[in-house]
């Protein structure tokens, strides 16, 4: 995937919803943020390699997304 967010590159490995459904492999990926939405959801950030976009989504905490660790 081409860099499109300040040089950050992400592999479009797709996502696993509620540990059962694999989706978006080959063109998108979602990463968790540390910001909760409510008791069952947290914010995630998606990167799309088809139209090179970055979006935010409230996702269920049961979903299996990767994390990106950043040191202050």
PQR file with spaces between the fields and no chain letter, atoms N, CA, C, O and H, PARSE charges and radii, in Angstrom:
ATOM       1  N    UNK     1       0.853   -1.178    0.000 -0.4000 1.5000
ATOM       2  CA   UNK     1       0.000    0.000    0.000 -0.0000 2.0000
ATOM       3  C    UNK     1       0.891    1.230    0.000  0.5500 1.7000
ATOM       4  O    UNK     1       1.888    1.275    0.720 -0.5500 1.4000
ATOM       5  N    UNK     2       0.546    2.213   -0.788 -0.4000 1.5000
ATOM       6  CA   UNK     2       1.305    3.455   -0.838 -0.0000 2.0000
ATOM       7  C    UNK     2       1.101    4.247    0.436  0.5500 1.7000
ATOM       8  O    UNK     2       0.029    4.198    1.040 -0.5500 1.4000
ATOM       9  H    UNK     2      -0.264    2.177   -1.373  0.4000 1.0000
ATOM      10  N    UNK     3       2.118    4.971    0.843 -0.4000 1.5000
ATOM      11  CA   UNK     3       1.932    5.817    2.025 -0.0000 2.0000
ATOM      12  C    UNK     3       0.974    6.957    1.682  0.5500 1.7000
ATOM      13  O    UNK     3       1.101    7.586    0.632 -0.5500 1.4000
ATOM      14  H    UNK     3       2.988    5.011    0.353  0.4000 1.0000
ATOM      15  N    UNK     4       0.036    7.215    2.552 -0.4000 1.5000
ATOM      16  CA   UNK     4      -0.871    8.328    2.288 -0.0000 2.0000
ATOM      17  C    UNK     4      -1.242    9.075    3.553  0.5500 1.7000
ATOM      18  O    UNK     4      -2.140    9.916    3.535 -0.5500 1.4000
ATOM      19  H    UNK     4      -0.067    6.704    3.406  0.4000 1.0000
ATOM      20  N    UNK     5      -0.564    8.781    4.650 -0.4000 1.5000
ATOM      21  CA   UNK     5      -0.825    9.499    5.892 -0.0000 2.0000
ATOM      22  C    UNK     5       0.515    9.839    6.523  0.5500 1.7000
ATOM      23  O    UNK     5       1.001    9.102    7.380 -0.5500 1.4000
ATOM      24  H    UNK     5       0.166    8.098    4.665  0.4000 1.0000
ATOM      25  N    UNK     6       1.106   10.928    6.115 -0.4000 1.5000
ATOM      26  CA   UNK     6       2.392   11.372    6.663 -0.0000 2.0000
ATOM      27  C    UNK     6       3.453   10.295    6.596  0.5500 1.7000
ATOM      28  O    UNK     6       4.254   10.168    7.522 -0.5500 1.4000
ATOM      29  H    UNK     6       0.711   11.527    5.418  0.4000 1.0000
ATOM      30  N    UNK     7       3.481    9.520    5.532 -0.4000 1.5000
ATOM      31  CA   UNK     7       4.500    8.500    5.367 -0.0000 2.0000
ATOM      32  C    UNK     7       4.221    7.190    6.076  0.5500 1.7000
ATOM      33  O    UNK     7       5.003    6.250    5.928 -0.5500 1.4000
ATOM      34  H    UNK     7       2.831    9.623    4.780  0.4000 1.0000
ATOM      35  N    UNK     8       3.147    7.083    6.839 -0.4000 1.5000
ATOM      36  CA   UNK     8       2.803    5.845    7.522 -0.0000 2.0000
ATOM      37  C    UNK     8       2.283    4.838    6.502  0.5500 1.7000
ATOM      38  O    UNK     8       1.423    5.165    5.684 -0.5500 1.4000
ATOM      39  H    UNK     8       2.512    7.847    6.959  0.4000 1.0000
ATOM      40  N    UNK     9       2.799    3.632    6.551 -0.4000 1.5000
ATOM      41  CA   UNK     9       2.342    2.569    5.661 -0.0000 2.0000
ATOM      42  C    UNK     9       1.626    1.494    6.472  0.5500 1.7000
ATOM      43  O    UNK     9       2.047    1.154    7.577 -0.5500 1.4000
ATOM      44  H    UNK     9       3.498    3.367    7.215  0.4000 1.0000
ATOM      45  N    UNK    10       0.551    0.970    5.918 -0.4000 1.5000
ATOM      46  CA   UNK    10      -0.198   -0.096    6.577 -0.0000 2.0000
ATOM      47  C    UNK    10      -0.472   -1.190    5.566  0.5500 1.7000
ATOM      48  O    UNK    10      -0.821   -0.910    4.420 -0.5500 1.4000
ATOM      49  H    UNK    10       0.209    1.247    5.020  0.4000 1.0000
ATOM      50  N    UNK    11      -0.318   -2.424    5.984 -0.4000 1.5000
ATOM      51  CA   UNK    11      -0.660   -3.549    5.125 -0.0000 2.0000
ATOM      52  C    UNK    11      -2.177   -3.719    5.108  0.5500 1.7000
ATOM      53  O    UNK    11      -2.798   -3.752    6.170 -0.5500 1.4000
ATOM      54  H    UNK    11      -0.034   -2.651    6.915  0.4000 1.0000
ATOM      55  N    UNK    12      -2.778   -3.825    3.946 -0.4000 1.5000
ATOM      56  CA   UNK    12      -4.237   -3.971    3.860 -0.0000 2.0000
ATOM      57  C    UNK    12      -4.676   -5.403    4.154  0.5500 1.7000
ATOM      58  O    UNK    12      -5.192   -6.100    3.281 -0.5500 1.4000
ATOM      59  H    UNK    12      -2.274   -3.797    3.083  0.4000 1.0000
ATOM      60  N    UNK    13      -4.463   -5.826    5.392 -0.4000 1.5000
ATOM      61  CA   UNK    13      -4.732   -7.206    5.786 -0.0000 2.0000
ATOM      62  C    UNK    13      -6.194   -7.509    6.037  0.5500 1.7000
ATOM      63  O    UNK    13      -6.558   -8.669    6.227 -0.5500 1.4000
ATOM      64  H    UNK    13      -4.043   -5.260    6.101  0.4000 1.0000
ATOM      65  N    UNK    14      -7.047   -6.482    6.043 -0.4000 1.5000
ATOM      66  CA   UNK    14      -8.455   -6.695    6.335 -0.0000 2.0000
ATOM      67  C    UNK    14      -8.715   -6.659    7.833  0.5500 1.7000
ATOM      68  O    UNK    14      -7.844   -6.295    8.623 -0.5500 1.4000
ATOM      69  H    UNK    14      -6.752   -5.539    5.888  0.4000 1.0000
ATOM      70  N    UNK    15      -9.921   -7.039    8.206 -0.4000 1.5000
ATOM      71  CA   UNK    15     -10.334   -7.007    9.611 -0.0000 2.0000
ATOM      72  C    UNK    15     -11.133   -8.256    9.947  0.5500 1.7000
ATOM      73  O    UNK    15     -11.680   -8.917    9.065 -0.5500 1.4000
ATOM      74  H    UNK    15     -10.629   -7.334    7.564  0.4000 1.0000
ATOM      75  N    UNK    16     -11.190   -8.566   11.222 -0.4000 1.5000
ATOM      76  CA   UNK    16     -11.965   -9.702   11.718 -0.0000 2.0000
ATOM      77  C    UNK    16     -13.052   -9.152   12.637  0.5500 1.7000
ATOM      78  O    UNK    16     -12.757   -8.616   13.705 -0.5500 1.4000
ATOM      79  H    UNK    16     -10.746   -8.029   11.939  0.4000 1.0000
ATOM      80  N    UNK    17     -14.314   -9.288   12.216 -0.4000 1.5000
ATOM      81  CA   UNK    17     -15.438   -8.787   12.995 -0.0000 2.0000
ATOM      82  C    UNK    17     -15.910   -9.838   13.982  0.5500 1.7000
ATOM      83  O    UNK    17     -16.205  -10.973   13.606 -0.5500 1.4000
ATOM      84  H    UNK    17     -14.554   -9.724   11.348  0.4000 1.0000
ATOM      85  N    UNK    18     -15.979   -9.453   15.241 -0.4000 1.5000
ATOM      86  CA   UNK    18     -16.449  -10.305   16.327 -0.0000 2.0000
ATOM      87  C    UNK    18     -15.809  -11.693   16.262  0.5500 1.7000
ATOM      88  O    UNK    18     -16.446  -12.697   16.580 -0.5500 1.4000
ATOM      89  H    UNK    18     -15.740   -8.532   15.546  0.4000 1.0000
ATOM      90  N    UNK    19     -14.559  -11.732   15.850 -0.4000 1.5000
ATOM      91  CA   UNK    19     -13.761  -12.950   15.776 -0.0000 2.0000
ATOM      92  C    UNK    19     -14.382  -14.045   14.910  0.5500 1.7000
ATOM      93  O    UNK    19     -14.088  -15.225   15.099 -0.5500 1.4000
ATOM      94  H    UNK    19     -14.043  -10.916   15.591  0.4000 1.0000
ATOM      95  N    UNK    20     -15.254  -13.654   13.947 -0.4000 1.5000
ATOM      96  CA   UNK    20     -15.893  -14.672   13.114 -0.0000 2.0000
ATOM      97  C    UNK    20     -15.883  -14.363   11.618  0.5500 1.7000
ATOM      98  O    UNK    20     -15.800  -15.294   10.817 -0.5500 1.4000
ATOM      99  H    UNK    20     -15.493  -12.695   13.794  0.4000 1.0000
ATOM     100  N    UNK    21     -15.962  -13.100   11.210 -0.4000 1.5000
ATOM     101  CA   UNK    21     -16.109  -12.743    9.799 -0.0000 2.0000
ATOM     102  C    UNK    21     -14.903  -11.936    9.326  0.5500 1.7000
ATOM     103  O    UNK    21     -14.657  -10.841    9.832 -0.5500 1.4000
ATOM     104  H    UNK    21     -16.030  -12.344   11.861  0.4000 1.0000
ATOM     105  N    UNK    22     -14.147  -12.465    8.360 -0.4000 1.5000
ATOM     106  CA   UNK    22     -12.994  -11.763    7.805 -0.0000 2.0000
ATOM     107  C    UNK    22     -13.480  -10.920    6.630  0.5500 1.7000
ATOM     108  O    UNK    22     -14.246  -11.402    5.796 -0.5500 1.4000
ATOM     109  H    UNK    22     -14.347  -13.355    7.949  0.4000 1.0000
ATOM     110  N    UNK    23     -13.042   -9.671    6.559 -0.4000 1.5000
ATOM     111  CA   UNK    23     -13.523   -8.789    5.511 -0.0000 2.0000
ATOM     112  C    UNK    23     -12.454   -7.784    5.103  0.5500 1.7000
ATOM     113  O    UNK    23     -11.530   -7.527    5.875 -0.5500 1.4000
ATOM     114  H    UNK    23     -12.419   -9.279    7.237  0.4000 1.0000
ATOM     115  N    UNK    24     -12.558   -7.223    3.932 -0.4000 1.5000
ATOM     116  CA   UNK    24     -11.716   -6.150    3.399 -0.0000 2.0000
ATOM     117  C    UNK    24     -10.273   -6.552    3.124  0.5500 1.7000
ATOM     118  O    UNK    24      -9.432   -5.675    2.925 -0.5500 1.4000
ATOM     119  H    UNK    24     -13.308   -7.432    3.305  0.4000 1.0000
ATOM     120  N    UNK    25      -9.955   -7.836    3.106 -0.4000 1.5000
ATOM     121  CA   UNK    25      -8.573   -8.268    2.861 -0.0000 2.0000
ATOM     122  C    UNK    25      -8.108   -7.776    1.494  0.5500 1.7000
ATOM     123  O    UNK    25      -8.827   -7.885    0.500 -0.5500 1.4000
ATOM     124  H    UNK    25     -10.638   -8.549    3.268  0.4000 1.0000
ATOM     125  N    UNK    26      -6.911   -7.241    1.463 -0.4000 1.5000
ATOM     126  CA   UNK    26      -6.317   -6.794    0.221 -0.0000 2.0000
ATOM     127  C    UNK    26      -6.516   -5.331   -0.107  0.5500 1.7000
ATOM     128  O    UNK    26      -5.862   -4.809   -1.009 -0.5500 1.4000
ATOM     129  H    UNK    26      -6.327   -7.153    2.270  0.4000 1.0000
ATOM     130  N    UNK    27      -7.421   -4.645    0.618 -0.4000 1.5000
ATOM     131  CA   UNK    27      -7.583   -3.228    0.295 -0.0000 2.0000
ATOM     132  C    UNK    27      -7.851   -2.317    1.488  0.5500 1.7000
ATOM     133  O    UNK    27      -7.894   -1.100    1.313 -0.5500 1.4000
ATOM     134  H    UNK    27      -7.952   -5.069    1.351  0.4000 1.0000
ATOM     135  N    UNK    28      -8.032   -2.852    2.685 -0.4000 1.5000
ATOM     136  CA   UNK    28      -8.302   -1.974    3.822 -0.0000 2.0000
ATOM     137  C    UNK    28      -7.839   -2.617    5.127  0.5500 1.7000
ATOM     138  O    UNK    28      -7.599   -3.822    5.199 -0.5500 1.4000
ATOM     139  H    UNK    28      -7.997   -3.842    2.827  0.4000 1.0000
ATOM     140  N    UNK    29      -7.722   -1.786    6.145 -0.4000 1.5000
ATOM     141  CA   UNK    29      -7.375   -2.247    7.487 -0.0000 2.0000
ATOM     142  C    UNK    29      -7.941   -1.241    8.489  0.5500 1.7000
ATOM     143  O    UNK    29      -8.050   -0.052    8.190 -0.5500 1.4000
ATOM     144  H    UNK    29      -7.917   -0.807    6.086  0.4000 1.0000
ATOM     145  N    UNK    30      -8.293   -1.721    9.663 -0.4000 1.5000
ATOM     146  CA   UNK    30      -8.751   -0.870   10.760 -0.0000 2.0000
ATOM     147  C    UNK    30      -7.798   -1.035   11.933  0.5500 1.7000
ATOM     148  O    UNK    30      -7.328   -2.140   12.206 -0.5500 1.4000
ATOM     149  H    UNK    30      -8.204   -2.687    9.905  0.4000 1.0000
ATOM     150  N    UNK    31      -7.513    0.055   12.622 -0.4000 1.5000
ATOM     151  CA   UNK    31      -6.686    0.049   13.827 -0.0000 2.0000
ATOM     152  C    UNK    31      -7.517    0.581   14.986  0.5500 1.7000
ATOM     153  O    UNK    31      -8.330    1.490   14.814 -0.5500 1.4000
ATOM     154  H    UNK    31      -7.895    0.952   12.400  0.4000 1.0000
ATOM     155  N    UNK    32      -7.307    0.010   16.163 -0.4000 1.5000
ATOM     156  CA   UNK    32      -7.967    0.524   17.361 -0.0000 2.0000
ATOM     157  C    UNK    32      -7.348    1.839   17.791  0.5500 1.7000
ATOM     158  O    UNK    32      -6.155    2.074   17.598 -0.5500 1.4000
ATOM     159  H    UNK    32      -6.647   -0.728   16.302  0.4000 1.0000
ATOM     160  N    UNK    33      -8.174    2.693   18.377 -0.4000 1.5000
ATOM     161  CA   UNK    33      -7.672    3.852   19.112 -0.0000 2.0000
ATOM     162  C    UNK    33      -7.844    3.525   20.602  0.5500 1.7000
ATOM     163  O    UNK    33      -8.398    2.482   20.949 -0.5500 1.4000
ATOM     164  H    UNK    33      -9.143    2.502   18.534  0.4000 1.0000
ATOM     165  N    UNK    34      -7.382    4.391   21.452 -0.4000 1.5000
ATOM     166  CA   UNK    34      -7.564    4.172   22.896 -0.0000 2.0000
ATOM     167  C    UNK    34      -8.791    4.906   23.422  0.5500 1.7000
ATOM     168  O    UNK    34      -8.986    4.985   24.635 -0.5500 1.4000
ATOM     169  H    UNK    34      -6.932    5.238   21.169  0.4000 1.0000
ATOM     170  N    UNK    35      -9.613    5.437   22.542 -0.4000 1.5000
ATOM     171  CA   UNK    35     -10.763    6.244   22.939 -0.0000 2.0000
ATOM     172  C    UNK    35     -12.049    5.416   22.933  0.5500 1.7000
ATOM     173  O    UNK    35     -12.474    4.936   21.882 -0.5500 1.4000
ATOM     174  H    UNK    35      -9.455    5.372   21.557  0.4000 1.0000
ATOM     175  N    UNK    36     -12.668    5.249   24.099 -0.4000 1.5000
ATOM     176  CA   UNK    36     -13.930    4.496   24.143 -0.0000 2.0000
ATOM     177  C    UNK    36     -15.084    5.331   23.599  0.5500 1.7000
ATOM     178  O    UNK    36     -15.067    6.559   23.674 -0.5500 1.4000
ATOM     179  H    UNK    36     -12.323    5.639   24.953  0.4000 1.0000
ATOM     180  N    UNK    37     -16.089    4.645   23.048 -0.4000 1.5000
ATOM     181  CA   UNK    37     -17.344    5.279   22.650 -0.0000 2.0000
ATOM     182  C    UNK    37     -18.355    5.091   23.780  0.5500 1.7000
ATOM     183  O    UNK    37     -19.022    6.034   24.205 -0.5500 1.4000
ATOM     184  H    UNK    37     -16.103    3.647   22.987  0.4000 1.0000
ATOM     185  N    UNK    38     -18.449    3.848   24.255 -0.4000 1.5000
ATOM     186  CA   UNK    38     -19.324    3.494   25.376 -0.0000 2.0000
ATOM     187  C    UNK    38     -18.812    2.170   25.947  0.5500 1.7000
ATOM     188  O    UNK    38     -17.666    1.798   25.696 -0.5500 1.4000
ATOM     189  H    UNK    38     -17.907    3.082   23.910  0.4000 1.0000
ATOM     190  N    UNK    39     -19.629    1.468   26.697 -0.4000 1.5000
ATOM     191  CA   UNK    39     -19.185    0.240   27.366 -0.0000 2.0000
ATOM     192  C    UNK    39     -18.825   -0.880   26.393  0.5500 1.7000
ATOM     193  O    UNK    39     -17.992   -1.727   26.715 -0.5500 1.4000
ATOM     194  H    UNK    39     -20.560    1.770   26.901  0.4000 1.0000
ATOM     195  N    UNK    40     -19.437   -0.898   25.213 -0.4000 1.5000
ATOM     196  CA   UNK    40     -19.201   -2.005   24.278 -0.0000 2.0000
ATOM     197  C    UNK    40     -18.467   -1.610   23.000  0.5500 1.7000
ATOM     198  O    UNK    40     -18.115   -2.475   22.199 -0.5500 1.4000
ATOM     199  H    UNK    40     -20.114   -0.210   24.951  0.4000 1.0000
ATOM     200  N    UNK    41     -18.228   -0.296   22.799 -0.4000 1.5000
ATOM     201  CA   UNK    41     -17.589    0.162   21.560 -0.0000 2.0000
ATOM     202  C    UNK    41     -16.413    1.095   21.843  0.5500 1.7000
ATOM     203  O    UNK    41     -16.351    1.750   22.884 -0.5500 1.4000
ATOM     204  H    UNK    41     -18.514    0.407   23.450  0.4000 1.0000
ATOM     205  N    UNK    42     -15.485    1.138   20.889 -0.4000 1.5000
ATOM     206  CA   UNK    42     -14.355    2.072   20.938 -0.0000 2.0000
ATOM     207  C    UNK    42     -14.133    2.610   19.525  0.5500 1.7000
ATOM     208  O    UNK    42     -14.590    2.017   18.547 -0.5500 1.4000
ATOM     209  H    UNK    42     -15.535    0.606   20.044  0.4000 1.0000
ATOM     210  N    UNK    43     -13.428    3.735   19.428 -0.4000 1.5000
ATOM     211  CA   UNK    43     -13.145    4.304   18.117 -0.0000 2.0000
ATOM     212  C    UNK    43     -12.047    3.515   17.417  0.5500 1.7000
ATOM     213  O    UNK    43     -11.054    3.127   18.033 -0.5500 1.4000
ATOM     214  H    UNK    43     -13.057    4.216   20.222  0.4000 1.0000
ATOM     215  N    UNK    44     -12.237    3.286   16.135 -0.4000 1.5000
ATOM     216  CA   UNK    44     -11.215    2.680   15.293 -0.0000 2.0000
ATOM     217  C    UNK    44     -10.981    3.603   14.106  0.5500 1.7000
ATOM     218  O    UNK    44     -11.827    4.430   13.766 -0.5500 1.4000
ATOM     219  H    UNK    44     -13.043    3.601   15.635  0.4000 1.0000
ATOM     220  N    UNK    45      -9.827    3.448   13.487 -0.4000 1.5000
ATOM     221  CA   UNK    45      -9.473    4.273   12.335 -0.0000 2.0000
ATOM     222  C    UNK    45      -9.162    3.345   11.173  0.5500 1.7000
ATOM     223  O    UNK    45      -8.300    2.472   11.274 -0.5500 1.4000
ATOM     224  H    UNK    45      -9.140    2.775   13.763  0.4000 1.0000
ATOM     225  N    UNK    46      -9.864    3.539   10.078 -0.4000 1.5000
ATOM     226  CA   UNK    46      -9.703    2.692    8.913 -0.0000 2.0000
ATOM     227  C    UNK    46      -8.912    3.366    7.814  0.5500 1.7000
ATOM     228  O    UNK    46      -9.044    4.567    7.578 -0.5500 1.4000
ATOM     229  H    UNK    46     -10.564    4.248    9.995  0.4000 1.0000
ATOM     230  N    UNK    47      -8.088    2.577    7.145 -0.4000 1.5000
ATOM     231  CA   UNK    47      -7.316    3.058    6.001 -0.0000 2.0000
ATOM     232  C    UNK    47      -7.730    2.229    4.793  0.5500 1.7000
ATOM     233  O    UNK    47      -7.722    0.999    4.833 -0.5500 1.4000
ATOM     234  H    UNK    47      -7.980    1.601    7.337  0.4000 1.0000
ATOM     235  N    UNK    48      -8.092    2.925    3.718 -0.4000 1.5000
ATOM     236  CA   UNK    48      -8.602    2.278    2.521 -0.0000 2.0000
ATOM     237  C    UNK    48      -7.615    2.507    1.383  0.5500 1.7000
ATOM     238  O    UNK    48      -7.316    3.652    1.046 -0.5500 1.4000
ATOM     239  H    UNK    48      -8.098    3.925    3.685  0.4000 1.0000
ATOM     240  N    UNK    49      -7.115    1.449    0.797 -0.4000 1.5000
ATOM     241  CA   UNK    49      -6.128    1.545   -0.261 -0.0000 2.0000
ATOM     242  C    UNK    49      -6.694    1.725   -1.649  0.5500 1.7000
ATOM     243  O    UNK    49      -5.931    1.910   -2.598 -0.5500 1.4000
ATOM     244  H    UNK    49      -7.358    0.518    1.070  0.4000 1.0000
ATOM     245  N    UNK    50      -8.004    1.678   -1.803 -0.4000 1.5000
ATOM     246  CA   UNK    50      -8.586    1.864   -3.127 -0.0000 2.0000
ATOM     247  C    UNK    50      -8.759    3.344   -3.445  0.5500 1.7000
ATOM     248  O    UNK    50      -8.381    3.798   -4.524 -0.5500 1.4000
ATOM     249  H    UNK    50      -8.623    1.528   -1.033  0.4000 1.0000
ATOM     250  N    UNK    51      -9.328    4.095   -2.508 -0.4000 1.5000
ATOM     251  CA   UNK    51      -9.461    5.535   -2.732 -0.0000 2.0000
ATOM     252  C    UNK    51      -8.581    6.337   -1.767  0.5500 1.7000
ATOM     253  O    UNK    51      -8.778    7.540   -1.595 -0.5500 1.4000
ATOM     254  H    UNK    51      -9.635    3.726   -1.631  0.4000 1.0000
ATOM     255  N    UNK    52      -7.625    5.675   -1.149 -0.4000 1.5000
ATOM     256  CA   UNK    52      -6.646    6.293   -0.246 -0.0000 2.0000
ATOM     257  C    UNK    52      -7.299    7.239    0.756  0.5500 1.7000
ATOM     258  O    UNK    52      -7.009    8.435    0.787 -0.5500 1.4000
ATOM     259  H    UNK    52      -7.465    4.697   -1.289  0.4000 1.0000
ATOM     260  N    UNK    53      -8.177    6.682    1.563 -0.4000 1.5000
ATOM     261  CA   UNK    53      -8.868    7.470    2.574 -0.0000 2.0000
ATOM     262  C    UNK    53      -8.578    6.936    3.970  0.5500 1.7000
ATOM     263  O    UNK    53      -8.178    5.785    4.145 -0.5500 1.4000
ATOM     264  H    UNK    53      -8.412    5.710    1.538  0.4000 1.0000
ATOM     265  N    UNK    54      -8.787    7.792    4.949 -0.4000 1.5000
ATOM     266  CA   UNK    54      -8.678    7.434    6.357 -0.0000 2.0000
ATOM     267  C    UNK    54      -9.963    7.877    7.027  0.5500 1.7000
ATOM     268  O    UNK    54     -10.376    9.026    6.871 -0.5500 1.4000
ATOM     269  H    UNK    54      -9.112    8.727    4.807  0.4000 1.0000
ATOM     270  N    UNK    55     -10.607    6.979    7.776 -0.4000 1.5000
ATOM     271  CA   UNK    55     -11.892    7.287    8.399 -0.0000 2.0000
ATOM     272  C    UNK    55     -11.906    6.798    9.837  0.5500 1.7000
ATOM     273  O    UNK    55     -11.080    5.977   10.234 -0.5500 1.4000
ATOM     274  H    UNK    55     -10.272    6.046    7.903  0.4000 1.0000
ATOM     275  N    UNK    56     -12.858    7.312   10.617 -0.4000 1.5000
ATOM     276  CA   UNK    56     -13.061    6.874   11.997 -0.0000 2.0000
ATOM     277  C    UNK    56     -14.394    6.150   12.098  0.5500 1.7000
ATOM     278  O    UNK    56     -15.383    6.551   11.484 -0.5500 1.4000
ATOM     279  H    UNK    56     -13.529    7.979   10.295  0.4000 1.0000
ATOM     280  N    UNK    57     -14.404    5.065   12.890 -0.4000 1.5000
ATOM     281  CA   UNK    57     -15.607    4.249   13.046 -0.0000 2.0000
ATOM     282  C    UNK    57     -15.776    3.844   14.507  0.5500 1.7000
ATOM     283  O    UNK    57     -14.799    3.452   15.145 -0.5500 1.4000
ATOM     284  H    UNK    57     -13.600    4.740   13.389  0.4000 1.0000
ATOM     285  N    UNK    58     -17.000    3.928   15.059 -0.4000 1.5000
ATOM     286  CA   UNK    58     -17.255    3.326   16.362 -0.0000 2.0000
ATOM     287  C    UNK    58     -17.455    1.823   16.154  0.5500 1.7000
ATOM     288  O    UNK    58     -18.415    1.412   15.502 -0.5500 1.4000
ATOM     289  H    UNK    58     -17.794    4.246   14.540  0.4000 1.0000
ATOM     290  N    UNK    59     -16.565    1.010   16.698 -0.4000 1.5000
ATOM     291  CA   UNK    59     -16.600   -0.432   16.457 -0.0000 2.0000
ATOM     292  C    UNK    59     -16.784   -1.195   17.768  0.5500 1.7000
ATOM     293  O    UNK    59     -16.390   -0.725   18.835 -0.5500 1.4000
ATOM     294  H    UNK    59     -15.785    1.344   17.227  0.4000 1.0000
ATOM     295  N    UNK    60     -17.384   -2.368   17.670 -0.4000 1.5000
ATOM     296  CA   UNK    60     -17.557   -3.221   18.846 -0.0000 2.0000
ATOM     297  C    UNK    60     -16.205   -3.685   19.364  0.5500 1.7000
ATOM     298  O    UNK    60     -15.322   -4.037   18.582 -0.5500 1.4000
ATOM     299  H    UNK    60     -17.704   -2.750   16.803  0.4000 1.0000
ATOM     300  N    UNK    61     -16.045   -3.686   20.670 -0.4000 1.5000
ATOM     301  CA   UNK    61     -14.784   -4.134   21.274 -0.0000 2.0000
ATOM     302  C    UNK    61     -14.530   -5.615   21.025  0.5500 1.7000
ATOM     303  O    UNK    61     -13.410   -6.086   21.222 -0.5500 1.4000
ATOM     304  H    UNK    61     -16.763   -3.400   21.305  0.4000 1.0000
ATOM     305  N    UNK    62     -15.542   -6.356   20.598 -0.4000 1.5000
ATOM     306  CA   UNK    62     -15.375   -7.773   20.280 -0.0000 2.0000
ATOM     307  C    UNK    62     -14.687   -7.982   18.932  0.5500 1.7000
ATOM     308  O    UNK    62     -14.258   -9.094   18.625 -0.5500 1.4000
ATOM     309  H    UNK    62     -16.453   -5.973   20.438  0.4000 1.0000
ATOM     310  N    UNK    63     -14.578   -6.922   18.121 -0.4000 1.5000
ATOM     311  CA   UNK    63     -13.894   -7.029   16.838 -0.0000 2.0000
ATOM     312  C    UNK    63     -12.392   -7.186   17.057  0.5500 1.7000
ATOM     313  O    UNK    63     -11.848   -6.715   18.055 -0.5500 1.4000
ATOM     314  H    UNK    63     -14.927   -6.018   18.370  0.4000 1.0000
ATOM     315  N    UNK    64     -11.740   -7.844   16.126 -0.4000 1.5000
ATOM     316  CA   UNK    64     -10.296   -8.084   16.246 -0.0000 2.0000
ATOM     317  C    UNK    64      -9.554   -7.208   15.248  0.5500 1.7000
ATOM     318  O    UNK    64      -9.379   -7.597   14.093 -0.5500 1.4000
ATOM     319  H    UNK    64     -12.182   -8.227   15.315  0.4000 1.0000
ATOM     320  N    UNK    65      -9.117   -6.032   15.680 -0.4000 1.5000
ATOM     321  CA   UNK    65      -8.348   -5.114   14.855 -0.0000 2.0000
ATOM     322  C    UNK    65      -6.939   -5.018   15.436  0.5500 1.7000
ATOM     323  O    UNK    65      -6.750   -5.230   16.634 -0.5500 1.4000
ATOM     324  H    UNK    65      -9.259   -5.717   16.618  0.4000 1.0000
ATOM     325  N    UNK    66      -5.956   -4.701   14.605 -0.4000 1.5000
ATOM     326  CA   UNK    66      -4.606   -4.500   15.137 -0.0000 2.0000
ATOM     327  C    UNK    66      -4.498   -3.168   15.874  0.5500 1.7000
ATOM     328  O    UNK    66      -5.380   -2.316   15.773 -0.5500 1.4000
ATOM     329  H    UNK    66      -6.110   -4.529   13.632  0.4000 1.0000
ATOM     330  N    UNK    67      -3.423   -3.004   16.602 -0.4000 1.5000
ATOM     331  CA   UNK    67      -3.127   -1.741   17.270 -0.0000 2.0000
ATOM     332  C    UNK    67      -1.783   -1.235   16.767  0.5500 1.7000
ATOM     333  O    UNK    67      -0.934   -2.009   16.325 -0.5500 1.4000
ATOM     334  H    UNK    67      -2.706   -3.696   16.683  0.4000 1.0000
ATOM     335  N    UNK    68      -1.613    0.053   16.842 -0.4000 1.5000
ATOM     336  CA   UNK    68      -0.330    0.675   16.507 -0.0000 2.0000
ATOM     337  C    UNK    68       0.128    1.377   17.771  0.5500 1.7000
ATOM     338  O    UNK    68      -0.535    2.299   18.245 -0.5500 1.4000
ATOM     339  H    UNK    68      -2.303    0.682   17.201  0.4000 1.0000
ATOM     340  N    UNK    69       1.250    0.951   18.317 -0.4000 1.5000
ATOM     341  CA   UNK    69       1.785    1.529   19.542 -0.0000 2.0000
ATOM     342  C    UNK    69       2.697    2.699   19.196  0.5500 1.7000
ATOM     343  O    UNK    69       3.598    2.577   18.365 -0.5500 1.4000
ATOM     344  H    UNK    69       1.788    0.202   17.931  0.4000 1.0000
ATOM     345  N    UNK    70       2.453    3.817   19.836 -0.4000 1.5000
ATOM     346  CA   UNK    70       3.242    5.023   19.624 -0.0000 2.0000
ATOM     347  C    UNK    70       3.776    5.483   20.964  0.5500 1.7000
ATOM     348  O    UNK    70       3.027    5.628   21.930 -0.5500 1.4000
ATOM     349  H    UNK    70       1.722    3.916   20.511  0.4000 1.0000
ATOM     350  N    UNK    71       5.068    5.709   21.013 -0.4000 1.5000
ATOM     351  CA   UNK    71       5.681    6.162   22.259 -0.0000 2.0000
ATOM     352  C    UNK    71       5.719    7.690   22.257  0.5500 1.7000
ATOM     353  O    UNK    71       6.106    8.301   21.261 -0.5500 1.4000
ATOM     354  H    UNK    71       5.677    5.592   20.228  0.4000 1.0000
ATOM     355  N    UNK    72       5.318    8.310   23.374 -0.4000 1.5000
ATOM     356  CA   UNK    72       5.390    9.773   23.504 -0.0000 2.0000
ATOM     357  C    UNK    72       6.822   10.225   23.649  0.5500 1.7000
ATOM     358  O    UNK    72       7.083   11.422   23.771 -0.5500 1.4000
ATOM     359  H    UNK    72       5.004    7.815   24.184  0.4000 1.0000
